[in-house]
Amino acid sequence: MFKVDLIDSIKNNSRDFFVDIPFLQLVREKVVLGDGAIGTYLYEKGIDFGANTDILNLTEPDVVFSVHEDYIRAGAQVIETNTFGANRFKLRLNKEYEDRVREINLAAAALASRAAGKEIYVAGSVGPTSVDFPLEGDISRDEIKEVFTEQIAALLEGGVDVLFIETFTHLEELLIAIEAARDISSNIPIVAQMVFPTQGKTALGLDATACAEAAVSAGADIFGSNCGRGVKATLEAIQKLSGLKDRILLSAFPNAGIPEIVGHRTVYPAQPAYMAKAIVEMTRLGARLVGGCCGTTPSHIHEFKKALHLKAVHSVSGTASIVQGTGKEPLAHEPNMGRGGLLDGMAPGRIPILVELDPPQHLDVTGLMDGARALAASGVDAITLAEHPLAILRADNLSLAHLIRKETGVQTVMHLTCRDRNVLGLQAQIMGAYLLGIEAILAITGDPATSSDQPGANGVFDLNSIGLIRMISQFNRGLNLAGADMRKKTNFSIGAAFSYRPSNPGLQIKRLEQKVANGANFVMTQPIFDADEVAAMMEAVRHINVPIFIGIFPLLSARNADFLHNEIPGINVPAGIRKTLWSYERPEDQRKAAMEFTESIIDRIASWVDGLYIISPLNKWDVSAMFVNKIRKAGFKGSGRVHV
């Protein structure tokens, strides 16, 4: 049997979690969303019904990893390890794995942690042993405790952030599991959950409130109900427990209804929208940690997130201290990772300049290539190519990026959106970019497909921009999204978009922090039309230690300025500029004044910002080339941070 010789070495162990919010503090401050079923969802993914899902951590790790990723994409802030039955007693059913408890649990923790990255909490799932209670016969209480100790020790060794001791039908067994956990670690957060089939009582008639009091006295931090007889049963249990909400943190993870067998499939009837309404009601009753159990899927979790109006984990911590710069450590791209071909190849001694061109809405690329050649001659460092901006159909930007680089030798930045492809298509596009010699990708979520000019177009959005950045970063490590070896490593400079809103910068700064933490190593901002606003922005994000390319949009007219301000998300043209442009009656005078505004901004910032990102207005590359020529002639050097 297991010898408890690892305990001293792993006491108080946890992942090196970058979020500065302890799990229990987060649950006290806001409702936290967990994931859904693992076992039944694995069966949906093609695993044979009835197969031991715990050993899949060793035999089918890619499938398990994909489950975690699906739940993270759906909005889960906490994911559970695939270890519900990974204890010695349950693994006896498969003799080959009975003595591999530690190996299975470590593998599960590693898979969940890799999927979680640095923004999602990982919970070690511990289920009952399947031993009958009250205990009779040859199995003693000490043996039960030893079985729990073996599994929990492995999960803590694997670095989980919290333990979910769940789906217990017998209070006695739950208390043994909590005791085993507390003997190993005094501070690991413990969520204890029991099954209450009806009226907030166990199958043996124990009241949920009495079970909660006993579990918390034994060392649990959160108590709740999971699994059981569907949504109604869990709601009844939370109604019963709500009287304790001022003293005990509560959790709720209901099944998706009562299952039925249809053909050779087990079907759970409760639809996501129906369950979401019940989840909202449970939070009103005091549940602070919620998610799903058997039969729930990422679709359910996504619906829960929408119904609860949840934000990212990081949004709890204040933004003011970051904006004021109170000694926080610089936030930079992960150490030991390269900066990618774009940044490494930029010429020293001058301010780096990116210029954006939009691919044409037709198949004649003559004008675009003329513009690329002119920009190359003017001294641009890279040409960036948008992907269907505003969801308008345009020529493929990867093909054009390749053509431009091949003909001009200038680096190209391919914009990649989450709107148009699922995770298979996104990864194929990343692989294609590598094979065609592209060395920079700007990862963006993408404009909604509802604004498309193509009938029937729909957005995919398997990922958001943060998930896409993490995916590209995986390829830079030589791994795909599922963690499989790609045999080569890509060398992408990974770009992140940033929309600075001076009236309320906190949320966007938090998102930018997440992007950098997940692998972004340069930033391109939305257009900014005020040099003082640029200075304020750079001060607000000075702890984010990656190069920031300031968006410059040369205005063409008063009408152009009004359109950008009122109809393009994230762009704010100051009222003073718009008023001044409208003070000129003739369009040519408006354009002259607008060009002077742009030149003035560049003159004021180009000696100290990291780089410039010029967006060609209405795809007029000659305007951009004119400004690049002027900048190069003036000899602006910028901050030099790109070359550090």
C-alpha positions in Angstrom: 0.0 0.0 0.0 0.9 3.7 -0.3 3.5 5.0 2.1 3.0 8.6 3.2 6.6 9.6 2.5 5.7 12.5 0.1 3.7 14.5 2.5 6.5 16.5 4.1 7.9 17.5 0.7 4.6 18.8 -0.7 2.9 20.4 2.3 1.4 23.7 1.4 2.3 23.2 -2.2 0.4 25.1 -4.9 1.0 26.2 -8.4 3.1 29.4 -8.9 -0.1 31.2 -9.6 0.3 34.6 -11.1 -3.1 36.0 -10.3 -2.7 37.9 -7.0 -6.1 36.8 -5.8 -6.2 33.8 -3.5 -9.0 31.4 -4.5 -11.1 31.8 -1.4 -10.8 35.6 -1.5 -12.1 35.6 -5.1 -15.1 33.4 -4.1 -15.9 35.8 -1.2 -15.7 38.8 -3.6 -17.7 37.5 -6.6 -19.5 34.6 -8.1 -16.9 32.2 -9.6 -17.7 29.9 -12.5 -16.4 26.3 -12.6 -16.5 23.9 -15.5 -19.0 21.1 -16.4 -18.9 17.4 -16.7 -15.7 15.6 -17.7 -16.8 12.0 -17.9 -20.0 12.4 -19.9 -18.4 15.0 -22.1 -15.6 12.6 -22.9 -18.2 10.1 -24.0 -19.6 12.8 -26.3 -16.2 13.2 -27.7 -16.1 9.5 -28.8 -14.7 7.7 -25.8 -16.4 4.3 -25.4 -19.3 4.6 -23.0 -18.4 3.0 -19.7 -14.7 3.2 -20.3 -12.5 4.3 -17.3 -12.0 8.0 -18.0 -9.3 8.5 -15.4 -6.7 6.4 -17.2 -7.2 8.6 -20.3 -4.8 11.0 -18.6 -2.1 8.5 -19.7 -3.6 6.9 -22.8 -5.5 9.8 -24.4 -4.0 13.0 -23.0 -4.9 15.1 -26.1 -8.6 14.3 -25.6 -8.5 15.2 -21.9 -6.6 18.4 -22.7 -9.2 19.4 -25.3 -11.9 19.0 -22.7 -10.2 21.5 -20.4 -9.6 23.9 -23.3 -13.3 23.7 -24.4 -14.4 24.7 -20.9 -11.9 27.5 -20.7 -13.1 28.9 -24.0 -16.7 28.6 -22.7 -15.8 30.9 -19.7 -14.8 28.6 -16.9 -12.6 30.3 -14.3 -11.9 27.0 -12.5 -11.3 23.7 -14.2 -11.2 20.3 -12.5 -8.6 17.6 -13.1 -9.9 14.4 -14.7 -9.4 12.4 -11.5 -12.9 11.9 -10.0 -12.3 8.1 -9.8 -8.5 8.1 -9.7 -8.1 6.3 -6.4 -6.7 2.9 -5.7 -10.0 1.2 -4.8 -11.7 2.3 -8.1 -8.7 1.6 -10.2 -8.7 -2.0 -9.0 -11.2 -2.7 -11.7 -8.3 -2.4 -14.1 -5.3 -4.2 -12.6 -2.9 -2.6 -15.0 -3.5 0.8 -13.4 -4.1 -0.1 -9.8 -0.6 0.8 -8.7 -0.4 3.9 -10.9 -2.5 6.2 -8.8 0.3 8.8 -8.4 1.2 8.7 -12.1 -2.4 9.2 -13.2 -3.1 12.1 -10.8 0.1 13.8 -11.7 -0.6 13.5 -15.4 -4.1 14.9 -14.8 -2.8 17.9 -12.9 -0.2 18.6 -15.6 -2.8 18.5 -18.3 -5.2 20.8 -16.5 -2.4 23.2 -15.5 -1.1 23.4 -19.0 -4.6 24.2 -20.3 -5.2 26.7 -17.5 -2.0 28.7 -18.1 -1.7 31.6 -15.8 -5.2 32.8 -15.7 -7.4 29.9 -14.7 -7.5 28.0 -11.3 -7.0 24.3 -11.3 -9.1 22.1 -8.9 -8.1 18.6 -8.0 -11.2 16.4 -8.2 -11.5 13.7 -5.5 -14.5 11.4 -5.6 -15.7 8.7 -3.2 -13.9 5.3 -3.0 -17.1 3.3 -3.9 -16.8 1.5 -0.5 -20.1 0.9 1.2 -20.9 2.9 4.3 -21.5 2.4 7.2 -18.2 0.5 7.1 -18.5 -3.2 7.6 -16.2 -6.2 7.0 -12.5 -6.1 6.1 -12.0 -2.4 5.1 -11.2 0.0 8.0 -11.5 3.7 8.3 -7.7 4.0 8.3 -7.5 2.2 4.9 -10.1 4.6 3.5 -8.1 7.5 4.7 -4.9 6.1 3.3 -6.5 5.8 -0.1 -7.6 9.4 -0.1 -4.1 10.5 1.2 -2.5 8.7 -1.7 -4.6 10.5 -4.3 -4.7 13.9 -2.7 -0.9 13.9 -2.1 -0.4 13.3 -5.8 -2.7 16.1 -6.8 -1.0 18.6 -4.4 2.3 17.4 -5.7 1.0 18.2 -9.2 0.3 21.8 -8.1 -3.5 22.1 -8.0 -4.8 25.4 -6.5 -7.9 23.9 -4.7 -9.4 20.5 -3.9 -12.9 19.6 -5.0 -14.0 16.7 -2.7 -17.2 16.0 -4.4 -20.3 13.8 -5.1 -20.2 12.1 -1.7 -23.4 10.4 -0.6 -22.1 9.5 2.9 -21.0 12.2 5.4 -18.7 9.8 7.1 -16.7 9.2 4.0 -16.6 12.9 3.2 -15.1 13.7 6.6 -12.4 11.1 6.1 -11.4 12.7 2.8 -11.3 16.2 4.4 -9.2 14.9 7.3 -6.7 13.3 4.8 -6.4 16.5 2.9 -5.9 18.6 6.1 -3.2 16.2 7.3 -1.2 17.0 4.2 -1.9 20.7 3.9 -3.4 23.2 6.3 -4.0 25.9 3.7 -5.1 24.3 0.5 -8.7 25.5 -0.2 -11.2 22.6 0.1 -14.6 22.6 -1.6 -16.7 19.8 -0.1 -19.9 18.7 -2.1 -22.5 16.1 -1.4 -25.4 14.6 -3.2 -28.9 15.6 -1.9 -31.4 13.7 -4.0 -34.5 15.4 -2.7 -35.6 18.2 -0.2 -32.0 19.0 0.7 -31.4 15.6 2.4 -29.0 12.7 1.7 -30.3 9.3 0.7 -30.0 8.3 4.4 -32.0 11.4 5.5 -29.2 13.7 6.8 -30.1 17.3 6.4 -27.8 19.5 4.2 -27.3 22.1 6.9 -26.0 19.5 9.4 -23.7 18.1 6.7 -22.4 21.6 6.0 -21.7 22.3 9.6 -19.8 19.0 10.0 -17.8 19.4 6.9 -16.7 23.0 7.8 -15.8 21.9 11.3 -13.6 19.2 9.7 -11.7 21.7 7.6 -13.7 22.4 4.5 -13.8 26.0 3.3 -16.7 25.8 0.9 -19.7 23.4 1.1 -22.3 22.6 -1.5 -24.2 20.2 -3.6 -23.4 18.5 -6.9 -24.6 15.7 -9.1 -27.8 14.0 -7.9 -31.3 14.2 -9.4 -30.9 17.2 -11.7 -31.4 20.9 -11.3 -34.4 20.9 -9.0 -32.7 18.7 -6.4 -29.6 21.0 -6.3 -31.8 24.1 -6.1 -33.7 22.5 -3.1 -30.3 21.8 -1.4 -29.1 25.4 -1.9 -32.4 26.7 -0.6 -31.9 24.7 2.5 -28.2 25.8 2.8 -29.0 29.5 2.2 -29.5 30.0 5.9 -25.8 29.4 6.4 -24.6 31.8 3.6 -23.4 34.5 6.1 -21.1 32.0 7.7 -20.3 29.4 5.1 -19.3 29.8 1.4 -21.7 27.8 -0.8 -21.3 25.9 -4.1 -23.7 24.4 -6.6 -22.9 22.0 -9.5 -26.1 20.4 -10.7 -26.6 17.6 -13.3 -28.3 18.5 -16.6 -31.5 16.8 -15.4 -32.3 13.2 -14.9 -30.8 11.0 -17.7 -32.5 8.6 -19.9 -31.1 5.9 -22.3 -31.8 6.6 -25.9 -30.5 3.9 -28.1 -26.9 3.3 -26.8 -26.5 6.9 -25.5 -27.2 8.4 -22.1 -29.1 11.7 -22.7 -29.4 14.5 -20.2 -32.4 16.7 -21.0 -31.8 20.0 -19.3 -30.9 22.7 -21.9 -28.3 25.4 -21.2 -30.8 28.3 -21.0 -33.0 26.4 -18.5 -30.1 25.5 -16.3 -28.7 29.1 -16.5 -31.9 30.5 -15.0 -31.6 28.0 -12.1 -27.9 28.8 -11.6 -28.8 32.5 -11.3 -31.4 31.7 -8.7 -28.8 29.6 -6.8 -26.5 32.6 -6.7 -29.3 34.8 -5.4 -29.7 32.2 -2.6 -26.0 32.5 -1.7 -24.0 30.2 -4.0 -20.6 31.7 -4.7 -19.0 28.9 -6.7 -21.2 27.4 -9.5 -20.8 25.1 -12.5 -22.2 21.8 -13.9 -22.0 18.1 -13.3 -23.1 15.1 -15.3 -24.5 15.9 -18.7 -23.4 19.5 -18.7 -21.1 20.7 -21.6 -19.2 23.8 -22.6 -22.5 25.1 -24.0 -24.0 25.1 -20.6 -21.0 26.8 -19.0 -21.1 29.5 -21.7 -24.8 30.1 -21.0 -24.1 30.3 -17.3 -21.4 32.9 -17.9 -23.8 35.0 -20.0 -26.6 34.8 -17.5 -24.3 35.7 -14.6 -22.6 38.6 -16.5 -19.2 37.3 -15.3 -15.9 39.0 -16.1 -12.4 37.6 -16.2 -10.8 36.5 -12.9 -8.3 39.4 -13.0 -11.0 42.1 -13.0 -11.4 41.7 -9.2 -8.1 43.4 -8.4 -8.1 47.2 -8.6 -6.7 49.0 -11.5 -5.9 52.3 -9.9 -2.7 51.0 -8.3 -1.5 49.8 -11.7 -2.3 53.1 -13.4 -0.5 55.0 -10.8 2.5 52.7 -10.9 2.9 51.7 -7.3 6.0 49.6 -7.6 4.4 46.6 -9.4 6.9 44.4 -11.1 7.2 44.9 -14.9 4.9 42.6 -16.8 6.7 41.2 -19.8 6.6 38.2 -22.1 7.5 34.9 -20.6 11.3 34.6 -20.0 13.3 32.2 -22.1 10.9 32.8 -25.1 12.2 34.6 -28.2 10.8 37.9 -29.4 10.2 36.5 -32.9 11.5 37.4 -36.3 9.8 40.8 -36.7 11.2 42.3 -33.5 14.6 40.7 -33.7 15.0 41.9 -37.3 14.2 45.5 -36.9 17.0 47.9 -37.9 18.6 49.7 -34.9 19.1 53.4 -34.6 15.7 54.5 -35.9 12.1 54.4 -34.7 10.3 51.3 -36.0 7.3 52.0 -38.2 4.5 49.6 -39.2 2.0 50.6 -41.9 -1.3 48.9 -42.4 -2.9 48.1 -45.8 -6.3 46.5 -46.3 -6.4 43.7 -48.8 -8.7 44.5 -51.7 -12.3 43.5 -52.0 -11.6 42.0 -55.4 -8.9 39.9 -57.1 -6.9 42.7 -58.7 -3.9 43.3 -56.2 -2.0 45.6 -58.5 -2.7 48.7 -56.4 -1.8 46.9 -53.2 1.5 45.7 -54.5 2.3 49.2 -55.9 1.7 50.5 -52.4 3.9 47.8 -50.8 6.8 48.7 -53.0 6.4 52.4 -52.3 6.3 51.8 -48.6 9.3 49.5 -48.7 11.2 52.3 -50.5 10.2 54.9 -47.9 11.8 52.9 -45.1 8.9 51.1 -43.4 9.9 48.2 -41.1 6.8 46.1 -41.8 3.5 46.1 -43.6 0.5 44.9 -41.6 -2.5 43.3 -43.4 -5.9 43.3 -41.8 -8.2 40.2 -42.1 -11.7 41.2 -43.3 -12.0 44.4 -41.2 -15.6 45.2 -40.2 -16.4 41.6 -41.5 -16.2 42.8 -45.1 -15.0 40.2 -47.5 -11.4 40.8 -48.8 -8.6 38.9 -50.4 -6.7 36.4 -48.1 -4.2 38.4 -46.1 -1.8 35.4 -45.6 -1.4 35.0 -49.4 -0.8 38.8 -49.7 1.6 38.8 -46.8 3.7 36.2 -48.6 3.6 38.0 -51.9 4.6 41.3 -50.4 7.5 39.8 -48.4 8.7 37.8 -51.4 8.7 40.8 -53.8 9.8 43.6 -51.4 11.7 41.8 -48.7 9.8 43.8 -46.1 8.5 42.0 -43.0 4.7 41.5 -42.9 2.3 41.3 -40.0 -0.7 39.1 -40.6 -3.8 39.9 -38.6 -5.5 36.8 -37.5 -9.1 36.9 -36.1 -11.0 34.4 -34.1 -14.2 35.1 -36.0 -13.7 33.2 -39.2 -12.2 29.8 -38.1 -12.5 27.2 -35.5 -9.5 25.9 -33.6 -8.6 23.6 -36.4 -8.6 26.3 -39.0 -6.7 28.8 -36.8 -4.0 26.3 -36.2 -3.8 25.4 -39.9 -3.5 29.2 -40.7 -0.7 29.5 -38.2 1.1 26.6 -39.7 0.6 28.0 -43.1 2.1 31.4 -42.1 5.2 29.6 -40.8 5.6 27.6 -44.0 5.3 30.8 -46.1 7.9 32.7 -44.0 5.7 35.0 -42.1 7.2 36.0 -38.7 4.6 38.2 -37.1 0.9 37.7 -36.3 -1.5 40.2 -34.7 -4.0 38.2 -32.7 -7.5 39.8 -32.5 -11.0 38.6 -31.7 -12.5 40.2 -34.8 -15.5 42.3 -35.6 -18.9 40.6 -35.3 -20.1 38.8 -38.4 -23.5 40.6 -38.1 -21.9 43.6 -39.9 -20.7 41.4 -42.9 -21.5 42.1 -46.5 -21.9 38.4 -47.1 -25.4 36.9 -46.5 -25.4 34.1 -44.0 -22.0 34.8 -42.6 -21.6 33.7 -39.0 -18.8 34.2 -36.4 -17.0 31.1 -35.0 -15.2 32.5 -32.0 -13.9 29.2 -30.6 -11.3 31.5 -29.0 -11.0 35.1 -28.0 -7.8 37.1 -28.7 -6.2 35.9 -25.4 -6.8 32.3 -26.3 -5.4 32.9 -29.8 -2.3 34.5 -28.3 -1.8 31.5 -26.1 -2.3 29.2 -29.1 0.4 31.0 -31.2 2.7 31.0 -28.2 2.3 27.2 -28.0 3.5 27.0 -31.6 6.5 29.1 -30.7 7.3 26.3 -28.1 6.9 23.7 -30.8 3.5 22.4 -29.6 0.0 22.7 -31.0 -3.1 23.6 -28.9 -3.5 20.0 -27.7 0.2 19.9 -26.6 1.4 17.6 -29.4 4.9 18.0 -30.7 5.1 19.9 -34.0 8.7 18.8 -34.7 9.7 22.5 -35.3 9.2 25.7 -33.4 7.7 28.8 -35.1 9.4 32.2 -34.6 6.4 34.5 -34.5 6.5 38.0 -32.9 3.0 37.9 -31.4 1.1 41.1 -31.5 -1.8 42.3 -29.3 -4.3 45.0 -30.0 -4.9 47.7 -27.3 -7.7 50.3 -27.2 -6.8 52.9 -24.6 -9.9 54.8 -23.2 -8.7 57.6 -21.0 -12.1 58.0 -19.3 -12.0 54.3 -18.1 -8.7 52.6 -18.9 -8.8 49.9 -16.3 -10.6 47.1 -18.1 -8.5 47.4 -21.3 -5.3 47.6 -19.3 -6.3 44.4 -17.5 -7.0 42.7 -20.8 -3.6 43.8 -22.1 -1.9 42.4 -19.0 -3.6 39.1 -19.8 -2.5 39.2 -23.4 1.2 39.8 -22.4 1.0 37.1 -19.7 -0.2 34.6 -22.3 2.6 35.4 -24.8 2.1 38.7 -26.6 5.4 40.4 -27.1 4.4 43.6 -28.9 1.3 45.9 -28.9 -0.5 47.9 -31.6 -2.9 50.5 -30.3 -6.0 51.9 -31.8 -5.5 55.3 -33.4 -4.7 58.1 -30.8 -5.2 61.7 -31.9 -3.7 63.6 -28.9 0.0 63.6 -27.9 -0.9 64.2 -24.3 -3.2 61.2 -24.3 -0.3 59.1 -25.7 1.9 60.2 -22.8 -0.9 59.4 -20.3 -1.3 56.0 -21.8 2.4 55.2 -21.8 2.5 56.1 -18.1 -0.5 53.9 -17.3 1.0 50.9 -19.0 4.7 51.4 -18.1 4.7 48.2 -16.1 3.9 46.2 -19.3 7.4 45.8 -20.5 6.9 45.1 -24.2 7.2 47.5 -27.2 4.0 49.5 -27.9 3.4 50.8 -31.4 1.2 53.9 -31.3 -1.7 53.9 -33.8 -1.6 56.9 -36.1 -4.5 57.5 -38.4 -4.1 60.5 -40.9 -7.5 62.1 -41.1 -8.7 63.2 -44.5 -11.7 65.4 -43.8 -14.3 66.5 -41.3 -16.7 63.8 -42.6 -13.9 61.2 -42.3 -13.3 62.2 -38.7 -17.0 62.1 -37.8 -17.4 58.6 -39.3 -14.4 57.2 -37.4 -15.5 58.7 -34.1 -19.1 57.6 -34.3 -19.1 54.4 -36.2 -15.8 52.6 -35.7 -15.4 50.8 -32.3 -12.5 51.9 -30.1 -11.7 55.1 -32.0 -12.1 58.5 -30.3 -11.4 61.6 -32.4 -11.4 64.5 -29.9 -14.2 67.0 -30.3 -11.7 69.9 -30.8 -10.2 68.3 -33.8 -13.6 67.5 -35.4 -14.8 71.1 -34.7 -11.7 72.6 -36.2 -12.0 70.5 -39.4 -15.6 71.5 -39.8 -14.6 75.1 -39.5 -13.1 74.8 -43.0 -15.6 74.8 -45.8 -13.5 73.4 -48.6 -12.5 69.7 -48.4 -9.0 70.5 -49.5 -8.6 72.9 -46.6 -9.9 70.3 -44.2 -7.4 67.8 -45.5 -4.5 70.2 -45.2 -5.5 70.9 -41.5 -5.9 67.2 -40.9 -2.5 66.4 -42.3 -1.0 69.1 -40.0 -2.7 67.5 -37.0 -1.1 64.2 -37.8 2.3 65.7 -38.5 2.1 67.5 -35.2 1.3 64.4 -33.2 4.2 62.5 -34.8 6.6 65.3 -34.2 5.7 65.4 -30.5 5.9 61.7 -29.8 8.4 60.1 -32.3 11.5 60.8 -30.2 10.3 58.8 -27.1 7.6 56.2 -28.1 8.6 52.6 -28.9 7.2 52.6 -32.4 4.5 54.0 -34.8 1.7 52.1 -36.4 0.3 54.1 -39.3 -3.0 53.1 -40.7 -3.5 54.0 -44.3 -6.7 56.1 -44.5 -9.2 54.6 -47.0 -6.2 52.4 -48.1 -4.4 55.5 -49.5 -0.9 54.2 -49.2 0.6 57.3 -50.7 -0.4 59.3 -47.5 1.3 56.7 -45.3 4.4 56.7 -47.5 4.6 60.4 -47.3 4.6 60.3 -43.5 7.2 57.5 -43.4 9.5 59.5 -45.7 9.1 62.6 -43.4 9.9 60.5 -40.3 12.9 59.0 -41.8 14.2 62.3 -43.1 13.7 63.8 -39.6 15.8 61.0 -38.1 13.6 60.1 -35.2 15.0 57.3 -33.1 12.2 56.5 -30.7 12.7 55.0 -27.3 15.0 52.2 -28.5 13.0 49.6 -26.5 12.4 47.4 -29.5 16.1 46.8 -29.8 16.8 46.1 -26.1 
